[in-house]
Amino acid sequence: MVNHNGPLLDIDDLTVGYRQGERRLEAVRHVSLRIWPGQSVGIVGESGSGKTTLAMAVMRYLPPEGQILSGTIRFGDREVQDLSDRDMRDLWGGQIALVPQGARSALNPSMRLGDQAAEILRYHRGLSRKAAHEQARASFERVQLGDPERIARAYPHQLSGGMLQRVLIAMALSTEPALLVLDEPTSSLDVTTQAEILKLVRDLIRGEQHTAVLYITHNLSVVAQLCDRVAVMYAGDLVEDAGTRPLYRQPLHPYTRGLLDCVPVLGTTKHEVDLRPIDGQIPGPESRPQGCVFRPRCPLAIDVCETYPPLYDAGEERRSRCHRWEGIRAGELDPAQPVPARERTPPGERAGTALDVKDISVHFFERASLPQRLRGERGTVVRAVDGVSLTLGKGRTLGLVGESGSGKTTLARAIIGLVARTSGTIEFLDMAVPPKLAGRSRDIYSALQVVFQDPTDALNPFIGVGEALRRPVQRLRTEKVDDADQVVAALLESVDLSPSYALRLPDELSGGEKQRVAVARAFAPNPAVLLADEPVSSLDVSVQASLLNLLDQLQTEHGTAILFISHDVAVVGYLADDIAVIYLGELMEVSPASALFDPPYHPYTEALLASVPLLDPDAEQREVQLKGDIPSPSAKPSGCPFHTRCPRFLGDICVEQRPPWREREGGGKRYFCHIAWDDLVRQQERIFRFSETGKEV
Amino acid sequence: MWRYFLRRLGFLLLTLVVTSIIIFLVTRWLPGDVARVILGREAGEAAVAQVREELGLDDPLPVQYVDWVRGFVVGEWGLSYSTRTEILPLVTQRLRNSLMLAVVTLVLAVPLAVGLGVLAGLNEDRWVDSLISVASLSVVGLPEFVTGLILIQVFAFGFGLFPATSLISPDAGFFEALPSLILPAVTAMLVLLAYIARLVRSGVIEELKQPYVRTAALKGLPYRTVVVRHVLRNALLPAVTVLAISIGWLVSGLIVVENVFNYPGMGRLFIFAVDRRDLPLIQALTMVTVLIFAFANLLADMAYALLNPQIRLGE
């Protein structure tokens, strides 16, 4: 239908606003962007950047209070705003298709997936019920869903998130649309599942010569691996737009540079590379500064930046909304954020053990129902954590990596005492730690502190920041505190918040600030060990960078040991001295961070590392395919728990026998596998290598 | 699904056993002697003794209970003390009338309540919504005897469309009785209407916010299809449960409505029995009521499961 020679999508000077009472807040300002047939364009931005509003405006699906204030959106040779509702419906699903995020809630819970996929074909293709269902099943096959018959009959709650995301992609592609809009399609998925979906999308994009793709995400690495072009958004502005390679090689806007410098690159550690957080915060639509929106946070801001910059054409199909782009390109100006002042902790100093976890198991018993018991069935045992041993050295950081369902959070809760362990011992500074919080002495819980993933849940909304910090200072510090307020002020300053924050309530803080308060609260009693459970996962990348730096800095100052739990291998690899990989409640590999990225890898680690999208568009990365989904901890596979999915599965031995721990003399890494060290080294190539530096990891 | 059904059925039987014990004990433990309560204060000792004998009141309690339950199950419900007739035909006759009234009420109420609720929900905070909310709430605020009397004034005396009182002969068929059913049914419907319409409305508003609605709309489906096929199926779930449970109230709780229209249903029989201290009749009526509520509940659970695949296909 779209058969003219211009761009497929032509957004020209688009401004989108939301009515809020009397005011009109502009969520997207003066955005111009073109997408040509068959092209894939990524839109990258942090929360509040306006990327989702832009995508919804393109689809003309804004909420009632949203409105296009100026500018035009042309799809093919037609202006989207001028189309009748009926024409718009022909476009939706037929010409423009959306793959939304959060597949589980994006599908109707009470309709069979086959029906949901068939209705789009019936409507747009006028197919009969039978023909539509046949085509729907064919579309499931195309996205590599095994047994499409079963999928078609299933309801959403019967499938995993990854499978549902495939169904959504199949639905969107079934009418062969000219434009596919993907809105964070992998944001709620595990990294190995994400890798499969990304591979699928990449193959589909390459196979489809005519479908253009608009990929919306906060993840710079995903776009680097997937898109031809990238548009960077900041506070409603499109600040830079370029081909993927040139953009990552030399960004022409200081914000893009800043973002790239915030991402921990897989395989780099805090000892070699600094993360450079962007100072300050992204302004809301009601408080945008005059002139360039990035000016207050920009290292290159000068007087001219007080006038609003146009989208400069920088040649080579690049554009930048920075007055000083020429200087940046010539290399005369450095757009990078300053390197944060911090002492680099010398690695590898072992000064004794802070926390010694020995053979810990946490089993939950699910009791059988009455009819089950009448049939002689017993309850099931959920082995959330199954015989894990960890040693955390004083002043060191141990990273614990695992996907959802791996038991990493349960392990953390067992160490803190929020769930009682079933067996095993914990020694903490040579004290035996009782299983439950109630049985623990004040010494233990003042010296063993925790930071949770979601700071909004962790802070009482009715208690001010000052009070929240004063309590642990007064109750948990071992020495007597004369002036608690002064200590609170010092704590706030140690997490880079001004002492005036003591007067605020959690609601008045941003997500990053709340997490800083949570960190300050955890450090209030001068703990010897800090447990951090996904402390940066809910934060934007620039905020994440500053928090990682903060944790490192506080560790250096206080000598605190940190158990850092995360699903993100790159973050853990950056921050930790040692890394433990957990799968189905058991450790698969324990390694110094520096050695994790060299073979031999435990086959599961290998798959994890192969799944992480890399920031370098030209990096080479080996593909590792895992079979199926992670099994339930209530039906753990026999022998090696990973054998059901292992790409290096040997045969009966993996099913029948527990693997041994394999290691080399003199410490270093050890892994839990039937494949011997030398064999594994021989079989495994390095998983990825970067292009520019030629650096092999 | 079967498993779920059997489990619900099990719960239902358990409920029946427990409530029957309560009903039995309450009537036995009423202050004063049961026989005396029945006969009145002036009755002679001999008469009281005879009644005690008839009722088996001198047997131990468990024996009395088992006798009573067995009688109820096999249909030997005994004699009413006030009418001196068999209880079973008396109650079944009234139950039939009440069921007819319930059916007519639901047939009127369901489409109207769902229609109004959906209309209000789709137009949240617009004038249609406000109009429906105000109208339905002001109707529900009026007690049944007021709405009933107004309806009688207008439709019975004014237009002469329907009879003012419901004299239903015992052998009248459903369609013969229908004219007498309309006004009481409308009165009962008005009580349910606002409640169910509001439930449907909030269900629709809640579901419209769900991401799957956007997915459906962006498939390019017509708005009607999105609403009917996607939104309603999920939005009506809470209302279905409430509707099914309300059957219990419609069958045996319409005391005011039945009195206004002189309708020969369960409610009035209840009042009559309590008035005459007719314990065997009260017991029978209470048991029937419990049965109806229990089955209405089962119906609600099953309807919910049928519409919700997560329950239907096992948790």
Interface residues (C-beta under 8 A of the other chain):
Chain A: M59 Y61 R89 D90 L91 W92 G93 G94 A97 L98 P100 G102 S105 A106 L107 N108 P109 S110 M111 E119 I120 Y123 H124 Y155 H157 Q158 L168 M171 P371
Chain B: R3 R7 Q210 P211 Y212 R214 T215 A216 A217 L218 K219 G220 L221 P222 T225 R229 H230 R233 N234 L307 N308 P309 Q310 L313
